[in-house]
Amino acid sequence: MSLPEQKKTVVMVVDDAVDSIRMISDALEEAGMTVLVALEGGQALTISQNIVPDIVLMDALMPHMDGFETCRRLKENPAFADIPIVFMTGLSDTEHVVMGLGSGGVDYITKPINTTELRARMQVHLANARMTRSARSALDRAGQNLFSVNASGELLWGTPQVYRILPGNEDPEQESLRKQIEVWLTRQPEPGHALPIRLADTPRSIEFLALIDEREYLLRIKTPQNPHSSATALRAAFELTLRESDVLLWIANGKTNREIGQILEMSPRTVNKHLEQVFRKMGVENRTAAAANAIRVLAIS
């Protein structure tokens, strides 16, 4: 059986200097990459509406719209959240380096470009971006709608499903939600505390999980579920009995055997007996795997 053909790396080069573009394009195409060319920021934004490259090489100083503003505009597109943008500049002074990194860039390389160094740096950032996308995709598949914001309630990153749930940049709901989150965070919520919200007429809640590095708030979007319909979904997905689906539902909600016994009015020993059958029917070995599979089903039910 032949292996699937490896997808070519797509690079967008944004530079108003034709000679520079030609030199970089030749080196990257020789390395087996596909190169998209934009001669100024507006062209890069137009291309980004239809094609999302794997990495962007951005000239810092261009007419009409400089590289810093172009980078900021690209990063407003959720599809570019994990796309590394590397600045190319003839200026190595601190001010422009800070501006590049502050606008969303991950690195910078000074002109004239050393193509060997450029390719090496690109490989590092491409590998990091792939790992980040894989991690967020895995969280999505597990039904973990995670995202983080700063103290002002501004979105820093989110899993793919979160970007589909939250209002976009053009949606007036976005600013309203940002303010709600900002006010809520000033009250310093404890882990597990939730903020009830309504998005597109759907009742949801945002759960506070942790404060990272004293500046990034890790949150999770949750949709209140009807216990009866949720248990029915689990029962159908894994061919469980009524009692087994009830136990699995509470396992997915992080309850211990003792707590489940109190909720369902049965002994912890009986809960454990039901769990043995649940694990067998689901084809898993422990409650962590069972909970992950259940959460995945509940996320799409």
N, C-alpha and C positions, 0 to 999 in steps of 0.2 A: 504494500500500500504506500503510495507516494505521500509525502508530507505536504500540507497546504502551503501555497506560495506566500512568502513573508511580505507583509504590507510595506510599501515604501514609506519612508519618513517624508512628510510634506513640510517644507520650510517656506515661510513667507519672509522675503527680504524687502524692507522698506527703506529706500535711500534715493535721494535726488541726484546722486552722482552716478552717471551711466557707467563710467569706467570701473568704479567700485563694485557695482552690481554685476558687471560682466565677470570680473575676477572671482567674486564670491560664488556666483552661479556655476562657473566652470568647475571650481573646486568641489562644490557640493554635489553636482551632477555626476562628476567623476567618482564620487563616493557612493553613488547609487541612490541619491535623494531626489525628490521632485521639488522644484523651486518655483514659487509664485512671486511675481515681481510687482511692487507698487512704488511709483516714483514720488509719491507724497502721501500725507496722512489720510486725506479724503479717499484716495484710491484704496488704501488699506482697509478702511471702514466699509467700503462698498464690497470688497472681496469677502470680508468677514461675515457679511450677511448670508452668503451662500456656501462658503467653505471655511472650515475650522482647521488650520494647520496644526502640526504637532509642536512647532516652535516658531518664534518670530525673532528675526534679527532686525533691530530698529536703529536707524540713524538718529542721533540726538537732535541735531540742528538741521531743520528743513524749512523752506518758505511756506507761508500760509498757515500750516499747523505743525508745530514742532513735534519731535518724538515723544516728549513727556505727555503732552495733551493727547496725542494719538494713543499712547499706552493707556492712559486713564479711560479714554472712550472705549477701547477694546475690552478693558476689564469690567466695564459696565454690563457686558454681555455675559450671562451665566455660563455659556459654552466655553468662554475663555478663562474661567476661574482657575483652571489647573494648567493652562498653556504657558510655558515659560517664555518670557520676553527678555532678550539679551540686547543691551544697548551697545551701539558702535559709535565711538566718538573720538575726535582728535584732541578732546579736552579731558585731561585726567585730574583737573583740580577738584577739590572736595565738594564744592557747591554743585557741580553737575553730576557727580557720582551720587550724591544724596538725592538730588532731584529725580534721577533715573530710578533709584531703588524706591523712593517715596511714591512714585507714580504707579508702581506695580511691577517694575522690572526685577529680575532675579540676579542679574550679573551685568558687567560691562566689559568691553574689550576695546583697547585703544587702536586708532588708525595710525599708520598703515597696518592692515590686518595681516596677521600671521595665520594662514589658513590651517596649518597643523594644530596650532593652539586653539583656534576657533572650533574645529571639529571635536577636539578633546573636551572642551568645555560644554559643547552642545550635548555630547553623549552623557555627561554627568547629569545635566538638567533634564534630558529626555528620560533617563532612568528614574530620576526622582519623581517626575510627573506621572510616569506609568505606575509607580508604586502608590502614589496618592490616589490616582483614579481607581486602581484596583481595590484599595481599602474602602473608599467611599461607595464603590459599587457593591462590595460585600456587605457593608452596613445597610445599603438599600435592600438587598435581597433578603436580609434578615429582618426587614421591617423596622429598622432603626432610623427614623427620620431625624437625623442629627444635623445641627447647624450651630454656628457661633456668631456672636455679635460683640461689638465694643460697648462701652458704657453709654454711648448715645443711641444704642439700639440699631446701629448700622450693620448689615450683614457682612461678615468676613468670609465665610465659606459655608457650604451646605452639601449634603448628599444630593444626587440627581433628583430624587423624588421631592425633596424640599423645594427645589427651584420650581417644580411643577405645581406645588401647593401654594407657595407664597405669592403675593401679588408682584407683578413685574414693575419695571421702572416707570412705565407709562400709566400704571394703575393708581388712581387717587387713594386707594386703600393702603398703598405701601407706606406713605407718610403717616397716616393715622396709626398703623400697626407699629411703626418705628417709635412713635411717641408713647404708645401704651407700654412697650417693652422698656423704654428709657425710664419712665416713671416707676414701673415695677421694680427695676433693678436698683433704683435709689433706696428702696426699702430693704435691700440686702436679704433677698429670700433664701431660705435654707434649702439644701439639696432635697429634691422630691416635691417642693412646693410648686404649684401650677397656676398659671395665669389663664383664666377662661377667655377665649376669643371667638370671633365668628368670621370666617372667610368664605366668600361667595355663598352666603346663606347656609354654610355648614358649621355647626358648633364644633369647636376643637379646643384644645388647651395647649399651652407651651409649658413644659416642665423644665425647671432649673436643675442642672446636673452638677456643675462645678464651675469654679472660677480658676482659670489657668493663667499662671504668670501674673496674677493681679491685674489683668487687663482684658482677657478674652473669656467671655461667658459661654459655656457649653450648654446648649439647650436641645430639647427634643419636642417635636410636634406630636401630639396624641389626639386621636379621634375617639370621643366617648362611645363605648359600644354597649349595645343591649346584650346582657349576659345570655339571654335565651337564644338570640340569633347567632351570637358568637359560638356558643356551645354546639349549635346545630351545624355551623360551618365546619367545626373541628370534627364532629361526628361523621359528617359526610366525607371529609377529606381523608380520614384515617380509618374509617369503618369501625368506630368505637361504639361502645354501649353508652346509654344516657349518663350513667354515673362516671364512666371513664372520661367522657368529654368534659364533664363538670370539673373533675380533678385536673385534667390537662389545662383547662382555661385558667384555673387559679395558679398552676405552675407557671404559665406564661405571664401571669401578673406578679411573679416573684414571691409567692407565698410559700411558707414552710409546710411540711406535713402536719405539724401541730396546728398551724393557723387554718389549713384547709379542713382539718378534722372539725375544728370549731365552727367554721362557716357551713360545712355540709352535714354537721351533726353525725360524725362517725369517728371512730378511733384512729389515731395515727397509724396503727397496724393495718387497718382496713384500707386507709389511703395508700399505704405502701403496696398492698396486694393489687389494688387497681393500677398503680404505677407500673408494676411488673408486666401487666397485660398491655398497658399503653406503650411501653418501650418495645415489647415484642411486635406489636402491630405496626408501629412506626418504623421499626428496623433501626432503632438507636440504642445506645448503651447507657445513657445517663440523662438526668433531668435538664442539664444545660442544652444538650442537643435537641431534646424534646421541646424545650421552651423556644429555641430558635426556630424550629420547624413550625411550631404553632403560631408564633408571632408572624412568620412569613405568610401563613394562610390568612390570619386575621387582618393583615395589612391590605390584602386585596379583596377581602370579602365585603 
